[in-house]
Amino acid sequence: MCLMIAAASCSSDDESTGSSFVVSDSYTSTLVSRFTLGSNDKVLYNLDSVFFSIDQDKNLIYNADSLPKGTDVSHLTVSVTFPNAVGKAVFKVSESEWMEDKKEVEYSSETTDSIDFTHPVELQVTSQDGKVVRTYEVRVNVHQMQADSLYWDQKARRDLPNTSGDPKNAKCVEQNGNYFCLVTDTYGYVLSKASNPGQGSWERLSVAFSFEPDVASFVASTDAFYILSTEGELYKSTDQGQSWTDCGVQWHSIKGAYGQKVLGVMSEGGEWKHDEYPRGSFTPVAIDPLFPIDNSTDLVMASNTWTVAQQAMLMGGRNQAGEVLRTVWGYDGQKWGRIDNEYAPAVLPELEGAVLVSYASFLNDTITHRLSQRSTWIVMGGRKADGTMNGTTYVSYNQGITWSSGGIRMQLPEYMPPFVGAQAFVVNETQHKVRANAPIRPITQWDCPYIYLVGGKTADGRQLNNIWKGVINQLTFKPIH
C-alpha cells in the first residue's frame, strides 16, 4: 500500500492496461508544486491567499512579499500540493517556544496541526519508493518594519554645508545631477557643491555678489544659475556663481526653471503677469487670480506618461490679493494651467512655503497582502492661512487632481521640527543587500529613491541647519525579481 497526498493517486494495476499511471521516478516524487497557509482571520485576513514561491533548485519555499509587521506566525496550519505521490512528508521545527515536545509534524491532506514558523522550518519529503529524501527550507517572512511607512533616519541627518554652524538663510538647487547650496552665515555668502545632498562633504565654490541677493529666489536651469536681487533685478551666472550678469529684467518672484529658461512673475502697468527668461517670442500674459505670485512650493518636474510634454507642478503660496492658496498649478513648457479639482472636497489646506515632492508609495492588497507601487505626490510642511505651522503630510495619487491625508505612516516624526520654505530632492542611490529569501535570479544591487529635505525656517523665521534623509521602507527592500 502506498501513501497518497494531495493531487496524486496510487494504483496496483499493471501500467500496460493504460487504466492508471504510477510515477516511480524517485526525484519527481519528492517535488512540492504548491504551498499555502491555512485561513485564520485572527492572525491575518485572507491569510490563505498569500502567495509562496517554490525554488526547486535551492529547495526553498518562501513568501517573497513579506507579511505585515507584527503578524503572529507561531501557530499556522498549511496546505501542501505534490504533483506526484510521495512516501512521506514531515515538517521539522528546530526552534520554537511551544513545540518543544513535538518538533515533527507529519503532513497529510487531513493534517490540522499548527506549526511554529517564527524561524525557518524544514519540510522533508521522502519519495514513494523510499530511495530519495528532499529537504525544503520553508520561510514565512514577516516585515521587521512598516513597509509602507515614510521613514526619516535621525542618524543620517546632516548640517548645511561649509557654514559657521549659524546659518541665516539657505537655498539648495539641483543642476544636471549636482546639488548646490547657497547659504548666508555670520561671515557672508557660501556656495557649495555635491553629487549627493547627504554625502556630508561638499566642495566649497567661489561666489561673489555685486548686489544684495534674495537667497530664497536662487534657482538653476540646465545651463545657468539665476537669482533676484532684493530690489527685484534678475541676475544670471554661467560659471557656477563666480560672476553674475544683470538680465535687464525686473521681477517680483521666480517660480522655477524649465529646461534652459527660468519662469517668473512681474508687474506691468499695474497688472500681474507671467514672464520667461530668455523671453524669445514669449509675450508676458496676465496671471489668474488664483495663481501664486510668491511663497508657493518650488516648481517640481514630474516623470509621467499622462502628458505629451514634460510636466512641472507647484502648489500653494499667496496670490495677488495676498490670500494663501491651496491650488495646484502645472506648466508644460508653453503655458500654465490649474491641475487640482476645485469641486473636490477641500482636503489640502491653504499653505505657503510648503514642500512638494514627486515620489512613490505603496497600496496594500488586503487579499494577497502584496504591496503595489504607485506614483504619489506629497505635500509637507508650510504655514497655514491662520499663521500656524502645518504638521500634516498630504498625498495625491492622481497627479495632483485630488488630495488626501497621507495617513499615520506618511507623517513626519516628532523629532523633525515644523518648517516653512525648505527644499526637497529625490535622489536615486544604489543599494547592495542580500536577503536570505533571494529569488531564483538573484539581484545584487538596485536603485532606491531617497527624499532629501534641506533647510527651511521655523515659525519665527530662524534658519534650520538640517538636511534630512527619508524613504518609504519598501523601496529599500530587495526587489523580488
Salt bridges, closest charged atoms under 4 A:
ASP65 OD2 - ARG370 NE 3.50
GLU95 OE1 - HIS119 NE2 3.65
GLU100 OE1 - LYS103 NZ 3.66
GLU104 OE2 - LYS92 NZ 3.78
ASP113 OD2 - LYS102 NZ 2.62
GLU137 OE2 - ARG139 NE 2.49
ASP148 OD1 - ARG409 NH1 2.99
ASP159 OD1 - ARG157 NH2 2.64
ASP166 OD2 - LYS168 NZ 2.68
GLU268 OE1 - LYS273 NZ 2.73
ASP275 OD2 - ARG279 NH2 2.69
GLU276 OE1 - LYS261 NZ 3.32
ASP294 OD2 - HIS252 NE2 2.84
ASP298 OD1 - LYS171 NZ 3.96
ASP340 OD1 - ARG338 NE 2.89
GLU350 OE2 - ARG326 NH2 3.20
GLU352 OE1 - ARG318 NE 2.96
GLU429 OE1 - LYS469 NZ 3.04
